[in-house]
Amino acid sequence: MIQPRNPVQAFWDWFSDLPVLHRKFLAHLFWVCTGEDTADLIMDPEESLAKFGHYLQRQDFPLRMLSRMVIVRGMVTFILDNRESFENRHLWPGYRQGGNISFLSEAQWNKHLRSWRVLLTKELSDASLSYWARMVTS
Protein backbone atom coordinates (compact mmCIF):
# COMPACT_ATOMS: atom_id res chain seq x y z
CA MET A 1 0.00 0.00 0.00
CA ILE A 2 1.25 3.46 -0.88
CA GLN A 3 1.48 5.62 2.21
CA PRO A 4 -0.93 8.56 1.95
CA ARG A 5 0.51 12.01 2.38
CA ASN A 6 0.58 13.38 5.92
CA PRO A 7 -2.88 14.94 6.46
CA VAL A 8 -1.54 17.95 8.34
CA GLN A 9 0.88 18.75 5.53
CA ALA A 10 -1.79 18.09 2.89
CA PHE A 11 -4.14 20.51 4.66
CA TRP A 12 -1.43 23.11 5.07
CA ASP A 13 -0.54 22.91 1.36
CA TRP A 14 -4.22 23.41 0.44
CA PHE A 15 -4.66 26.22 2.95
CA SER A 16 -1.48 28.00 1.82
CA ASP A 17 -2.76 28.10 -1.76
CA LEU A 18 -5.81 30.13 -0.73
CA PRO A 19 -5.70 33.92 -1.08
CA VAL A 20 -4.58 35.47 2.19
CA LEU A 21 -7.96 37.08 2.86
CA HIS A 22 -9.67 33.71 2.51
CA ARG A 23 -7.14 32.16 4.91
CA LYS A 24 -7.85 34.93 7.41
CA PHE A 25 -11.60 34.41 7.01
CA LEU A 26 -11.35 30.65 7.68
CA ALA A 27 -8.87 31.05 10.54
CA HIS A 28 -10.91 33.77 12.23
CA LEU A 29 -14.15 31.84 12.01
CA PHE A 30 -12.40 28.72 13.24
CA TRP A 31 -11.54 30.58 16.46
CA VAL A 32 -14.95 32.22 16.73
CA CYS A 33 -16.53 28.75 16.57
CA THR A 34 -14.02 26.77 18.64
CA GLY A 35 -12.13 29.19 20.84
CA GLU A 36 -12.49 28.75 24.56
CA ASP A 37 -11.29 32.26 25.36
CA THR A 38 -13.76 35.09 24.77
CA ALA A 39 -10.84 37.15 23.42
CA ASP A 40 -10.92 34.82 20.40
CA LEU A 41 -14.15 36.51 19.34
CA ILE A 42 -12.48 39.88 18.91
CA MET A 43 -9.09 38.91 17.51
CA ASP A 44 -8.21 40.64 14.30
CA PRO A 45 -7.79 38.45 11.23
CA GLU A 46 -3.98 38.56 11.34
CA GLU A 47 -3.95 37.31 14.93
CA SER A 48 -6.47 34.59 14.05
CA LEU A 49 -4.32 33.42 11.16
CA ALA A 50 -1.15 33.32 13.26
CA LYS A 51 -2.88 31.46 16.10
CA PHE A 52 -4.40 29.00 13.62
CA GLY A 53 -1.03 28.25 12.06
CA HIS A 54 0.51 27.67 15.46
CA TYR A 55 -2.39 25.47 16.57
CA LEU A 56 -2.18 23.21 13.56
CA GLN A 57 1.58 23.01 13.13
CA ARG A 58 2.97 23.10 16.65
CA GLN A 59 5.01 20.03 17.47
CA ASP A 60 3.27 17.60 19.77
CA PHE A 61 2.66 13.90 20.10
CA PRO A 62 1.67 12.65 16.62
CA LEU A 63 -1.76 11.47 17.76
CA ARG A 64 -2.53 14.90 19.21
CA MET A 65 -1.45 16.57 15.97
CA LEU A 66 -3.73 14.20 14.07
CA SER A 67 -6.58 14.91 16.48
CA ARG A 68 -6.21 18.64 15.88
CA MET A 69 -6.40 17.91 12.14
CA VAL A 70 -9.72 16.10 12.68
CA ILE A 71 -11.07 19.18 14.48
CA VAL A 72 -9.81 21.47 11.72
CA ARG A 73 -11.30 19.21 9.03
CA GLY A 74 -14.71 19.35 10.69
CA MET A 75 -14.69 23.07 11.31
CA VAL A 76 -13.41 24.04 7.87
CA THR A 77 -16.10 21.86 6.32
CA PHE A 78 -18.74 23.49 8.54
CA ILE A 79 -17.50 27.00 7.72
CA LEU A 80 -17.29 26.35 3.98
CA ASP A 81 -20.72 24.72 3.91
CA ASN A 82 -22.19 27.69 5.79
CA ARG A 83 -19.95 30.46 4.49
CA GLU A 84 -22.78 32.71 3.40
CA SER A 85 -24.17 32.71 6.94
CA PHE A 86 -20.86 34.03 8.26
CA GLU A 87 -19.89 36.53 5.57
CA ASN A 88 -22.26 39.35 6.37
CA ARG A 89 -22.39 38.90 10.11
CA HIS A 90 -20.50 40.75 12.76
CA LEU A 91 -18.48 37.58 13.43
CA TRP A 92 -16.14 38.48 10.57
CA PRO A 93 -14.11 41.68 11.09
CA GLY A 94 -14.09 42.27 7.32
CA TYR A 95 -17.75 43.13 7.70
CA ARG A 96 -16.83 46.02 9.99
CA GLN A 97 -14.06 47.15 7.65
CA GLY A 98 -16.15 48.12 4.71
CA GLY A 99 -19.51 46.45 4.58
CA ASN A 100 -19.84 44.35 1.44
CA ILE A 101 -17.01 41.84 1.30
CA SER A 102 -16.18 41.88 -2.38
CA PHE A 103 -13.10 39.66 -2.03
CA LEU A 104 -15.33 36.69 -1.23
CA SER A 105 -16.32 36.11 -4.82
CA GLU A 106 -18.51 33.11 -5.51
CA ALA A 107 -16.22 31.84 -8.26
CA GLN A 108 -13.20 31.78 -5.94
CA TRP A 109 -15.10 30.15 -3.10
CA ASN A 110 -16.58 27.54 -5.42
CA LYS A 111 -13.06 26.70 -6.63
CA HIS A 112 -11.88 26.37 -3.01
CA LEU A 113 -14.87 24.25 -2.12
CA ARG A 114 -14.21 21.88 -5.03
CA SER A 115 -10.54 21.51 -4.06
CA TRP A 116 -11.58 21.02 -0.42
CA ARG A 117 -13.95 18.21 -1.43
CA VAL A 118 -11.10 16.51 -3.32
CA LEU A 119 -8.85 16.81 -0.25
CA LEU A 120 -11.63 15.29 1.87
CA THR A 121 -11.76 12.25 -0.39
CA LYS A 122 -7.99 11.77 -0.35
CA GLU A 123 -5.58 12.90 2.38
CA LEU A 124 -8.32 13.97 4.79
CA SER A 125 -10.61 11.00 4.27
CA ASP A 126 -11.58 8.83 7.22
CA ALA A 127 -9.51 6.01 5.71
CA SER A 128 -6.41 8.20 5.44
CA LEU A 129 -6.83 9.57 8.96
CA SER A 130 -7.34 6.04 10.29
CA TYR A 131 -4.17 4.93 8.51
CA TRP A 132 -2.21 7.74 10.14
CA ALA A 133 -3.76 6.99 13.55
CA ARG A 134 -2.55 3.40 13.23
CA MET A 135 0.90 4.60 12.13
CA VAL A 136 1.36 6.98 15.04
CA THR A 137 0.07 4.58 17.70
CA SER A 138 2.01 1.49 16.62
Phi, psi and omega per residue, in radians:
M1 nan 2.362 3.091
I2 -1.347 2.278 -3.126
Q3 -1.227 2.173 3.096
P4 -1.157 2.718 3.122
R5 -1.118 2.552 3.111
N6 -0.928 2.182 -3.064
P7 -1.110 -0.606 3.126
V8 -1.140 -0.778 3.129
Q9 -1.173 -0.688 3.115
A10 -1.074 -0.760 3.101
F11 -1.091 -0.817 -3.065
W12 -1.097 -0.641 3.084
D13 -1.106 -0.773 3.111
W14 -1.092 -0.844 -3.085
F15 -1.084 -0.714 -3.112
S16 -1.164 -0.408 3.116
D17 -1.402 -0.203 3.117
L18 -1.295 2.635 3.004
P19 -1.024 2.575 -3.038
V20 -0.997 -0.647 3.134
L21 -1.162 -0.585 3.091
H22 -1.227 -0.680 3.080
R23 -1.075 -0.753 3.130
K24 -1.099 -0.726 3.129
F25 -1.037 -0.887 -3.122
L26 -1.122 -0.779 -3.121
A27 -1.111 -0.767 -3.114
H28 -1.117 -0.787 -3.135
L29 -1.211 -0.516 3.028
F30 -0.997 -0.825 -3.113
W31 -1.266 -0.610 3.069
V32 -1.047 -0.715 -3.078
C33 -1.431 -0.508 -3.010
T34 -2.047 -0.284 -3.053
G35 -1.073 2.475 3.122
E36 -1.716 -0.119 3.133
D37 -1.850 2.259 -3.116
T38 -1.096 -0.356 3.071
A39 -1.116 -0.404 3.111
D40 -1.081 -0.466 -3.113
L41 -1.237 -0.411 -3.068
I42 -2.023 0.182 3.068
M43 -1.071 2.599 3.021
D44 -1.423 2.845 -3.054
P45 -1.005 -0.604 3.119
E46 -1.138 -0.751 3.101
E47 -1.115 -0.727 3.126
S48 -1.060 -0.760 -3.124
L49 -1.128 -0.770 3.135
A50 -1.123 -0.764 3.136
K51 -1.134 -0.662 3.125
F52 -1.119 -0.804 3.112
G53 -1.052 -0.737 3.115
H54 -1.148 -0.754 -3.131
Y55 -1.020 -0.817 -3.052
L56 -1.347 -0.607 -2.983
Q57 -1.825 -0.075 -3.107
R58 -1.132 2.460 -3.115
Q59 -1.213 2.388 -3.079
D60 -2.816 -3.113 3.021
F61 -1.031 2.429 -3.081
P62 -0.951 -0.666 -3.140
L63 -1.159 -0.624 3.101
R64 -1.194 -0.677 3.086
M65 -1.100 -0.727 3.113
L66 -1.139 -0.697 3.119
S67 -1.104 -0.696 3.080
R68 -1.099 -0.633 3.122
M69 -1.122 -0.649 3.099
V70 -1.100 -0.738 3.104
I71 -1.103 -0.808 3.133
V72 -1.076 -0.774 3.130
R73 -0.981 -0.834 -3.123
G74 -1.131 -0.757 -3.099
M75 -1.254 -0.707 3.116
V76 -1.114 -0.706 3.082
T77 -1.058 -0.809 3.127
F78 -1.052 -0.806 -3.120
I79 -1.133 -0.806 3.141
L80 -1.118 -0.696 3.134
D81 -1.210 -0.371 -3.098
N82 -2.141 0.400 -3.034
R83 -0.919 -0.761 -3.089
E84 -1.087 -0.505 3.108
S85 -1.223 -0.483 -3.098
F86 -1.602 -0.479 -2.979
E87 -1.023 -0.833 -3.021
N88 -1.826 0.533 3.107
R89 -1.933 2.881 -3.124
H90 -1.323 0.047 3.082
L91 -1.289 -0.378 -3.095
W92 -1.892 2.036 -3.099
P93 -0.993 -0.462 3.100
G94 -1.020 -0.496 3.092
Y95 -1.094 -0.710 -3.129
R96 -1.328 -0.299 -3.050
Q97 -1.742 0.498 3.056
G98 2.543 0.252 3.043
G99 1.262 -1.934 -3.062
N100 -1.137 2.194 -3.073
I101 -1.607 1.553 -3.045
S102 -1.260 -0.401 -3.108
F103 -1.228 -0.227 -3.128
L104 -1.609 1.025 -3.093
S105 -1.166 2.527 3.140
E106 -1.041 -0.723 -3.106
A107 -1.067 -0.777 3.116
Q108 -1.119 -0.819 -3.117
W109 -1.119 -0.655 3.108
N110 -1.124 -0.663 3.076
K111 -1.103 -0.795 3.120
H112 -1.094 -0.729 -3.123
L113 -1.119 -0.718 3.094
R114 -1.092 -0.789 -3.139
S115 -1.189 -0.563 3.072
W116 -1.122 -0.770 -3.141
R117 -1.085 -0.646 3.077
V118 -1.126 -0.810 3.121
L119 -1.029 -0.674 3.128
L120 -1.135 -0.489 3.141
T121 -1.532 -0.191 -3.113
K122 -2.001 -1.794 -3.005
E123 -1.109 -0.425 -3.138
L124 -1.869 0.274 3.101
S125 -1.230 2.808 3.071
D126 -1.016 -0.696 -3.130
A127 -1.100 -0.747 3.131
S128 -1.162 -0.768 3.132
L129 -1.137 -0.645 3.078
S130 -1.131 -0.717 3.087
Y131 -1.004 -0.855 -3.114
W132 -1.152 -0.632 3.091
A133 -1.072 -0.724 3.097
R134 -1.141 -0.694 -3.106
M135 -1.128 -0.716 -3.047
V136 -1.465 -0.218 3.132
T137 -1.843 -0.023 -3.132
S138 -1.660 nan nan
